[in-house]
Amino acid sequence: MSSKPANESAIFNTFARAPVSFERGEGVRLFTEQGDEYIDFAAGIAVNALGHAHPHLVKALNDQASKLWHVSNLYEIPGQEMLAKRLCNATFAEKVFFTNSGAEALECSLKTARRFHFNNGNPERVEILTFEGAFHGRTLATIAAGGQEKYLEGFGEKTPGFIQLPFLDEDALDAAINENTAAILIEPVQGEGGIRPVPASFLRRIRELCDENGLLLIYDEIQTGVGRTGKLFAYQWSGAAPDIMAIAKGIGGGFPLGACLATIEAAEGMTVGTHGTTFGGNPLAVAVGNAVLDVVLEEGFMDRVQQSALYLRQQLAELSDAFPDLIEEIRGEGLLLGIKCKIPNVKVVTAFREAGLLSVPAGENVVRLLPPLIVSVDDIREAVEKMQAAMTKLKNTEKQD
Ligand SMILES: *Cc1c(COP(=O)(O)O)cnc(C)c1O
């Protein structure tokens, strides 16, 4: 091999990183070492649900850190049991498996669904139906589930057993179900795909189809969960509960934590030895997970999220009216909002950042706004002023082009 190039980053080149780094955060704000301040409407891509350095989370992590970090799932972990019970009490679920990431939560969900059918004497039922525009993670199985060519290319044969259907196409869904179908997998709002909400009526129709055909319904609520849409989980707006659900991102508030939630029946095949994890649900992670739930399950918390979301939505509608040449539409649910742009979305993300506001690009030329759930009306007002300033600049440069 050649000698090592001197200026080459020692990190894989997989990320197109913005040229900025942060030293500390507080609430919805991030600060660079030079003292520059940003309003964080990226929130680590819907991870920092309670913003940065939330005192309750800091205390939970510090208290746990001075007692016990890790012991392995060879032993009972009381914080895990408690977090699982609380998640079950607040949802459809009765059983929980903890992971470190979203993709792992999805892997567990997929394995649970196949294993359910295997356990019921139907080992041929392995096919998982998914939808165009979906994003389910970057492992070999979850890129197959997501079905996006750009993520599959060059990684060998696509993991079999995933059938992708056109988004919201009921006829295609009806036609795709057969004796080999195991489950239907869907995000209640597509996140990476461009903030595309699935109508409640479609989720209810999927629920019916699953019941009629003995299929399991899997929700990917990795991005939509933990209050992001103004309810603890997005499916709770629709009344169509799943059998299995993958969560991650917000549940750890910045500590790596995910989970697969399931009904007792759906989890029946996952017997001793069928699945495992070294780090998943370790004492540090579940201490923070419990602390996140302390806050988001507090009386009135979701009402405040819904109010902030409504205010942001109204402000964005005004922004859209003011810049019809740059903005096509505003879409999304709760604090999972998207600006569909008429100019390249990365230009808008860059202009926002230069104005001191962080956002995230998504599919379909959308700019994602995912503020921490604790965002205040004043924060929103300030963020929208930054968006106006950025849009005005963009409008002027577009004219010159
Ligand atoms: C982020 C995300 C994932 C993947 O989570 P990782 O923690 O990056 O593995 C899967 N599905 C959805 C909907 C996501 O937003």
The ligand as an SDF file (V2000), in Angstrom:
LIG
                    3D

 15 15  0  0  0  0  0  0  0  0999 V2000
  -32.7380    7.1690   11.6020 C   0  0  0  0  0  0  0  0  0  0  0  0
  -33.7110    6.1760   11.1250 C   0  0  0  0  0  0  0  0  0  0  0  0
  -33.3860    4.8120   11.0510 C   0  0  0  0  0  0  0  0  0  0  0  0
  -32.0020    4.2890   11.3450 C   0  0  0  0  0  0  0  0  0  0  0  0
  -31.5960    4.5400   12.6500 O   0  0  0  0  0  0  0  0  0  0  0  0
  -30.0340    4.3710   13.0170 P   0  0  0  0  0  0  0  0  0  0  0  0
  -29.9970    4.6760   14.4900 O   0  0  0  0  0  0  0  0  0  0  0  0
  -29.2770    5.3580   12.1980 O   0  0  0  0  0  0  0  0  0  0  0  0
  -29.6560    2.9760   12.7280 O   0  0  0  0  0  0  0  0  0  0  0  0
  -34.3640    3.9420   10.6250 C   0  0  0  0  0  0  0  0  0  0  0  0
  -35.6050    4.3570   10.3190 N   0  0  0  0  0  0  0  0  0  0  0  0
  -35.9530    5.6630   10.3890 C   0  0  0  0  0  0  0  0  0  0  0  0
  -37.3450    6.0720   10.0570 C   0  0  0  0  0  0  0  0  0  0  0  0
  -35.0210    6.6130   10.7830 C   0  0  0  0  0  0  0  0  0  0  0  0
  -35.3620    7.8900   10.8140 O   0  0  0  0  0  0  0  0  0  0  0  0
  1  2  1  0
  2  3  1  0
  2 14  2  0
  3  4  1  0
  3 10  2  0
  4  5  1  0
  5  6  1  0
  6  7  2  0
  6  8  1  0
  6  9  1  0
 10 11  1  0
 11 12  2  0
 12 13  1  0
 12 14  1  0
 14 15  1  0
M  END
$$$$
